[in-house]
Amino acid sequence: MGNEDAVFYSRVLTELTLSFHIIYATIGVGVPLMIMIAQWVGIKKNDEHYILLARRWARGFVITVAVGVVTGTAIGLQLSLLWPNFMELAGNVIALPLFMETFAFFFEAIFLGIYLYTWDRFENQKKHLLLLVPVAIGASFSAVFITIVNAFMNAPRGFDLVNGELVNINPIIAMFNPAMPTKVAHVVITAYMTSAFILAAIAAFRLLKGSNHIYHKKALHLTMKLGLVFAIASAIIGDFSGKYLAEYQPEKLAAAEWHFETKEGAELLLLGVLKDGEPKYAIKVPFGLSILAHNNPKAEVIGLDQFPVDEQPPLYIHYLFNIMVFIGMWMVLLAAWYLIGMRRGWKNVRTNWFRWLIVLGGPLVVLAIESGWWLAEVGRQPWILRHIMRVDEAATTSGQVDVMLMLFALLYLILGIGSVVVLRRMFKRNPVERELEERHMEKGGDVQ
């Protein structure tokens, strides 16, 4: 295997690992907050259904955490094995956020274990709820610290480059680089949004399959409400991300928008295809790109003509950008439609076809998350450390990467199928109706 093959397989394996891990990592960040909100609502309303909702979500969450640990470990391993030159150059700089990410995870895991173990040992649910606060904080800060590493790769700061080595390292400046605020905010908020819509899809699916229990209706209403809030927040943060790109990574914005020539009053291109290097069939929004980049319809936006061809990102990231944006817009519309319809008594939001739209929203938001990460990573190309080290300079020269790719692909296949099977069996063998009846028998109360 030549060096080019080693680089190719290293890229494929890293992309495969990140694509698989991001599903479990996103759930791992977002679901703890959903659990905490459900339990808080249950306490506030004295509603057993929301309490049980938190309990059942927490059980399923443990499975996704276990898989996320394995895939997260794989990423750490692959950083050293596949990208040794990058780790040799930048390892000292990113060591602190990597350590902090591990610390945040263990912080979360410890309190999650205590939370699950002590579920029936607290007479006061409010005290039990407090255990979820460090779980949610730990989960979110795991995302914060690992995203800081990615932000550093896009906007390297906090060192001097002397003879090809990073010296005089200031890890705090490196962590608080210009890319950090928008990247961290976008990752965390979209994780909340994605988790909410996945849980909404599950609740809608249960309603479609004949379990017309009020428990599922409450779950659906709560998660759609949360999904709408975080979807709107994601759109706002996405606008800030566009302005960051215009200032710090204009080549990435230009490639994502097929903006080939620097000009004032730049139009925004949506959809379309490239034919002979020219956008065709695109929806053109006059002055849209200038507004997105600078909040000024007459502002100049830098085009790809200002960058050498070998430093331009692949133009297919335009499709990734469109997938992410249009799914986000659709989910805002769907959630708003549902909530307004429920408030005004529209019958269509209770129909099976509308619930199927909500179910479809689950895989759609996962696709949006994947597209967003592919856009972030591919849009940085050809750099692994922007303007300092290229991807082909960072990769291993080992001839065994293709074997590693097959082994890890098999591992992810087993983990993916296994987690789905375990989760299905867990909830199928212990349906909501039975668990509510058992809790009713225990308490001697009336649980509808």
C-alpha positions in Angstrom: 0.0 0.0 0.0 1.4 3.4 -1.0 1.2 6.6 0.9 -1.8 7.8 -1.2 -3.7 4.6 -0.3 -2.8 5.0 3.4 -4.1 8.6 3.3 -7.3 7.5 1.5 -8.1 4.6 3.9 -7.2 6.8 6.9 -9.7 9.4 5.7 -12.4 6.8 5.1 -11.9 5.1 8.5 -12.0 8.4 10.3 -15.1 9.5 8.5 -16.8 6.2 9.2 -15.9 6.4 12.9 -17.0 10.0 13.3 -20.2 9.3 11.4 -21.1 6.4 13.6 -20.0 8.0 16.8 -21.8 11.3 16.2 -25.2 9.5 16.5 -24.5 8.1 19.9 -22.6 11.3 21.0 -25.5 13.5 20.0 -27.9 11.4 22.0 -25.5 11.3 24.8 -25.4 15.1 25.0 -29.1 15.8 24.4 -31.0 13.0 26.2 -29.8 13.9 29.8 -31.4 17.3 29.5 -34.6 15.7 28.2 -34.7 13.3 31.2 -34.1 16.2 33.6 -36.9 18.3 32.0 -39.3 15.4 32.0 -38.7 14.7 35.7 -39.0 18.3 36.6 -42.3 18.7 34.7 -43.5 15.5 36.5 -42.6 16.9 39.9 -44.1 20.4 39.1 -47.4 18.9 37.8 -47.4 16.0 40.2 -47.8 13.8 37.1 -46.7 10.2 37.3 -46.5 9.9 33.5 -43.6 12.4 33.2 -41.8 10.8 36.1 -42.0 7.4 34.3 -41.0 9.1 31.1 -37.7 10.2 32.7 -37.2 6.8 34.2 -37.7 4.9 30.9 -35.6 7.4 28.9 -32.8 7.0 31.5 -32.8 3.2 31.0 -32.4 3.5 27.3 -29.9 6.2 27.6 -27.5 3.8 29.4 -27.2 1.6 26.3 -26.3 4.5 24.1 -23.8 5.7 26.6 -22.1 2.3 26.6 -21.8 2.3 22.7 -20.6 5.9 22.8 -17.8 5.0 25.1 -16.6 2.3 22.7 -16.7 4.6 19.7 -15.2 7.5 21.6 -12.3 5.3 22.6 -11.9 4.3 18.9 -11.6 7.9 17.9 -8.9 8.5 20.5 -7.1 5.4 19.3 -7.3 6.4 15.6 -6.0 9.9 16.3 -2.7 8.3 17.3 -2.7 5.4 14.8 -3.9 7.2 11.7 -2.7 10.8 12.2 0.6 10.4 14.1 2.2 13.5 12.5 -0.7 15.6 13.6 -0.6 14.3 17.1 3.2 14.9 17.2 2.7 18.5 16.1 -0.5 19.5 18.0 -0.8 16.8 20.7 0.5 19.1 23.5 -2.0 21.8 22.5 -5.1 19.6 22.4 -4.1 17.5 25.4 -6.0 19.8 27.9 -9.4 19.8 26.2 -9.1 16.0 25.5 -8.4 15.4 29.2 -11.2 17.7 30.2 -13.6 15.8 27.9 -12.7 12.6 29.6 -13.1 14.2 33.1 -16.5 15.5 32.1 -17.6 12.1 30.9 -16.6 10.4 34.1 -18.3 13.2 36.1 -21.5 12.4 34.1 -21.1 8.6 34.4 -20.7 8.7 38.2 -23.8 10.7 38.8 -25.8 8.8 36.2 -25.0 5.6 38.1 -26.0 7.1 41.4 -29.2 8.5 39.8 -30.2 5.1 38.4 -29.3 3.2 41.5 -31.2 5.5 43.9 -34.4 5.8 41.9 -36.7 4.2 44.5 -34.6 5.3 47.5 -35.7 8.9 47.5 -39.0 9.8 48.9 -38.5 13.4 47.8 -38.3 13.4 44.0 -36.9 16.9 44.1 -33.7 15.7 45.8 -33.4 12.8 43.3 -33.8 15.4 40.4 -30.7 17.2 41.7 -28.6 14.2 40.7 -29.5 14.8 37.1 -28.0 18.3 37.1 -24.4 17.1 37.1 -25.4 14.4 34.6 -26.7 17.0 32.1 -23.8 19.3 32.8 -21.2 16.6 32.3 -22.8 15.4 29.1 -22.9 18.9 27.7 -19.4 19.7 28.7 -18.1 16.5 27.1 -19.4 18.0 23.8 -18.0 21.4 24.7 -14.4 20.1 25.2 -14.3 17.8 22.2 -15.7 20.5 20.0 -13.0 22.8 21.2 -10.5 20.4 19.7 -12.3 20.6 16.4 -12.5 24.4 16.6 -8.7 24.6 17.2 -8.1 22.6 14.0 -10.2 25.2 12.2 -8.7 28.3 13.9 -5.3 27.4 15.4 -4.2 29.8 18.1 -2.1 29.9 21.3 1.4 28.9 20.1 4.4 30.0 18.0 5.4 28.0 14.9 9.2 27.6 14.9 11.0 25.3 12.5 7.8 23.3 12.0 7.2 22.8 15.7 4.5 24.4 18.0 6.3 26.1 20.8 5.4 28.7 23.6 2.0 26.9 23.9 -0.8 28.7 25.8 -3.5 26.0 26.0 -6.1 28.5 27.3 -5.7 30.8 24.2 -5.7 27.7 22.1 -9.0 26.5 23.6 -10.7 29.9 23.3 -10.0 30.4 19.6 -12.3 32.3 17.3 -14.1 29.2 16.1 -14.9 28.0 19.6 -18.1 30.1 20.5 -20.1 29.3 17.3 -19.0 25.7 17.0 -19.6 24.8 20.6 -23.0 26.5 20.7 -24.1 24.9 17.4 -23.0 21.4 18.4 -24.6 21.5 21.9 -27.9 23.1 20.8 -28.3 20.8 17.8 -27.7 17.9 20.1 -30.6 19.0 22.2 -32.8 19.5 19.1 -31.9 16.2 17.6 -32.5 14.3 20.8 -35.9 15.9 21.3 -37.1 15.1 17.8 -35.8 11.5 18.0 -37.8 11.0 21.2 -40.8 12.6 19.5 -40.5 10.2 16.6 -40.5 7.2 19.1 -43.6 8.5 20.8 -45.4 9.1 17.5 -44.4 5.6 16.4 -45.9 4.0 19.5 -49.1 6.0 18.9 -49.2 4.7 15.3 -48.7 1.1 16.5 -51.9 1.2 18.5 -50.7 2.2 22.0 -53.0 5.1 22.3 -51.9 5.7 25.9 -51.9 9.3 27.3 -48.2 8.6 28.3 -47.1 8.6 24.7 -49.2 11.7 23.9 -47.6 13.6 26.7 -44.2 12.4 25.6 -44.9 13.6 22.0 -46.2 17.0 23.1 -43.2 17.7 25.5 -40.6 16.6 23.0 -42.1 18.5 20.0 -42.2 21.7 22.2 -38.6 21.3 23.2 -37.6 20.4 19.6 -39.1 23.6 18.3 -37.3 25.7 20.9 -33.9 24.2 20.1 -34.5 24.2 16.3 -35.1 27.9 16.4 -32.1 28.4 18.6 -30.0 26.3 16.1 -31.1 28.5 13.2 -30.0 31.6 15.1 -26.7 30.2 16.0 -26.3 29.0 12.4 -26.5 32.6 11.3 -23.7 33.5 13.7 -21.7 30.5 12.2 -22.1 32.0 8.7 -20.7 35.3 9.9 -17.8 33.5 11.6 -17.0 31.8 8.3 -17.2 35.0 6.3 -14.5 36.6 8.6 -12.2 33.6 9.4 -12.8 30.9 6.8 -14.1 32.7 3.7 -13.0 29.8 1.4 -15.3 27.4 3.3 -18.3 29.8 3.0 -17.6 30.4 -0.7 -17.4 26.7 -1.5 -20.6 25.9 0.5 -22.4 28.7 -1.4 -20.8 28.2 -4.8 -19.6 31.8 -4.6 -16.9 31.8 -7.2 -16.2 35.5 -7.7 -15.6 38.2 -5.0 -18.3 40.8 -5.3 -20.6 43.1 -3.5 -24.3 42.4 -3.1 -23.7 38.6 -3.3 -26.7 36.4 -3.9 -27.5 33.2 -1.9 -27.8 30.0 -3.8 -30.1 27.3 -2.6 -30.3 23.8 -4.1 -29.1 23.5 -7.7 -26.5 21.4 -9.4 -23.1 22.1 -10.9 -22.7 21.7 -14.7 -19.5 22.6 -16.4 -18.5 24.5 -13.3 -21.6 26.7 -13.3 -24.6 26.4 -10.9 -27.8 25.3 -12.6 -31.4 25.2 -11.4 -30.5 27.0 -8.1 -32.9 29.2 -6.2 -31.2 32.6 -6.1 -31.9 34.9 -3.1 -30.8 38.4 -4.1 -28.2 39.9 -1.6 -28.8 36.9 0.6 -25.2 35.9 1.0 -24.1 39.5 1.8 -26.8 39.6 4.5 -25.8 36.2 5.9 -22.1 37.1 5.9 -22.2 40.7 7.0 -25.8 41.8 7.7 -25.4 44.2 4.9 -27.0 43.6 1.5 -24.3 45.6 -0.3 -21.3 44.1 1.5 -18.5 42.4 -0.4 -18.2 38.7 0.1 -14.9 37.0 -0.8 -15.2 34.3 -3.5 -13.1 31.3 -4.4 -11.2 33.3 -6.9 -9.1 34.6 -4.0 -7.7 31.2 -3.1 -5.3 28.8 -4.9 -7.1 25.8 -6.4 -5.2 23.4 -4.2 -6.5 25.2 -1.1 -10.2 25.2 -2.0 -12.6 22.9 -0.2 -14.6 20.3 -2.4 -17.6 22.0 -4.0 -20.0 19.2 -3.0 -20.2 20.6 0.5 -22.9 22.9 -1.0 -25.2 19.8 -1.0 -24.3 19.1 2.6 -25.1 22.6 3.6 -28.5 22.5 1.9 -29.4 19.1 3.5 -28.6 20.5 6.9 -30.5 23.8 6.4 -33.6 22.5 4.7 -34.1 19.7 7.3 -33.7 22.3 10.0 -36.3 24.5 8.4 -38.7 21.6 7.8 -38.5 20.5 11.5 -39.2 24.1 12.7 -42.3 24.1 10.4 -43.4 20.6 11.4 -43.1 21.3 15.2 -44.8 24.7 14.9 -47.6 23.1 12.9 -48.1 20.4 15.5 -48.1 22.8 18.5 -50.4 25.4 16.9 -52.7 22.6 15.7 -52.9 21.1 19.2 -53.6 24.4 20.8 -56.3 25.3 18.2 -57.8 21.8 18.0 -56.9 21.0 14.4 -57.7 17.4 13.7 -55.0 16.9 11.1 -52.2 16.9 13.8 -53.8 13.8 15.3 -54.0 11.9 12.1 -51.8 8.9 11.2 -50.2 10.7 8.2 -49.1 13.6 10.3 -47.7 11.3 13.0 -45.7 9.5 10.2 -44.2 12.9 9.3 -43.0 13.2 12.9 -41.6 9.6 12.8 -39.8 10.5 9.6 -38.4 13.5 11.4 -36.3 11.2 13.6 -34.0 9.9 10.8 -34.1 13.3 9.1 -32.5 15.1 12.1 -29.8 12.4 12.3 -29.1 13.0 8.6 -28.9 16.8 9.3 -26.4 16.2 12.1 -24.3 13.9 9.9 -24.4 16.5 7.1 -23.4 19.2 9.5 -20.3 17.3 10.6 -19.3 16.3 7.1 -19.7 20.0 6.1 -17.5 21.0 9.1 -14.8 18.4 8.4 -14.7 18.4 4.6 -15.0 22.2 4.5 -11.7 22.5 6.2 -9.9 20.5 3.5 -7.1 20.2 2.4 -6.0 21.2 6.0 -6.1 19.0 9.1 -4.7 22.1 11.0 -5.7 25.1 8.9 -2.8 26.8 7.1 -0.3 24.8 9.1 -0.6 21.1 8.2 -2.3 19.3 5.3 -4.2 16.1 5.7 -1.8 14.1 3.5 1.1 15.4 5.7 -0.6 14.2 8.9 -1.5 10.7 7.9 0.2 7.4 8.7 2.3 5.6 6.1 1.2 2.2 7.5 0.1 -0.5 5.0 -2.4 -2.0 7.3 -5.1 0.8 7.3 -7.4 -1.1 4.9 -7.4 -4.0 7.3 -8.2 -1.7 10.2 -11.1 -0.2 8.2 -12.7 -3.6 7.7 -12.3 -4.5 11.4 -13.7 -1.3 12.7 -16.6 -1.4 10.1 -17.4 -4.9 11.5 -17.3 -3.5 15.1 -19.6 -0.6 14.3 -22.0 -3.0 12.5 -22.2 -5.2 15.6 -22.5 -2.3 17.9 -25.3 -0.6 15.8 -27.4 -3.8 15.4 -26.7 -4.8 19.0 -27.8 -1.5 20.5 -31.0 -1.5 18.5 -31.9 -5.1 19.4 -31.2 -4.5 23.1 -33.3 -1.3 23.2 -36.2 -2.9 21.4 -36.2 -5.9 23.7 -35.8 -3.7 26.8 -39.0 -1.7 26.1 -41.0 -4.5 24.4 -40.7 -6.7 27.4 -41.6 -3.9 29.7 -44.4 -1.8 28.1 -45.6 1.4 29.6 -49.0 0.0 30.5 -47.5 -2.8 32.6 -45.0 -0.5 34.3 -47.8 2.0 35.2 -49.9 -0.8 36.6 -47.0 -2.1 38.7 -46.4 1.4 40.1 -50.1 1.7 40.7 -50.0 -1.5 42.7 -47.0 -0.4 44.7 -48.4 3.0 45.6 -52.0 1.9 45.9 -53.0 5.0 44.0 -54.8 5.8 40.8 -52.5 6.0 37.8 -54.5 6.4 34.6 
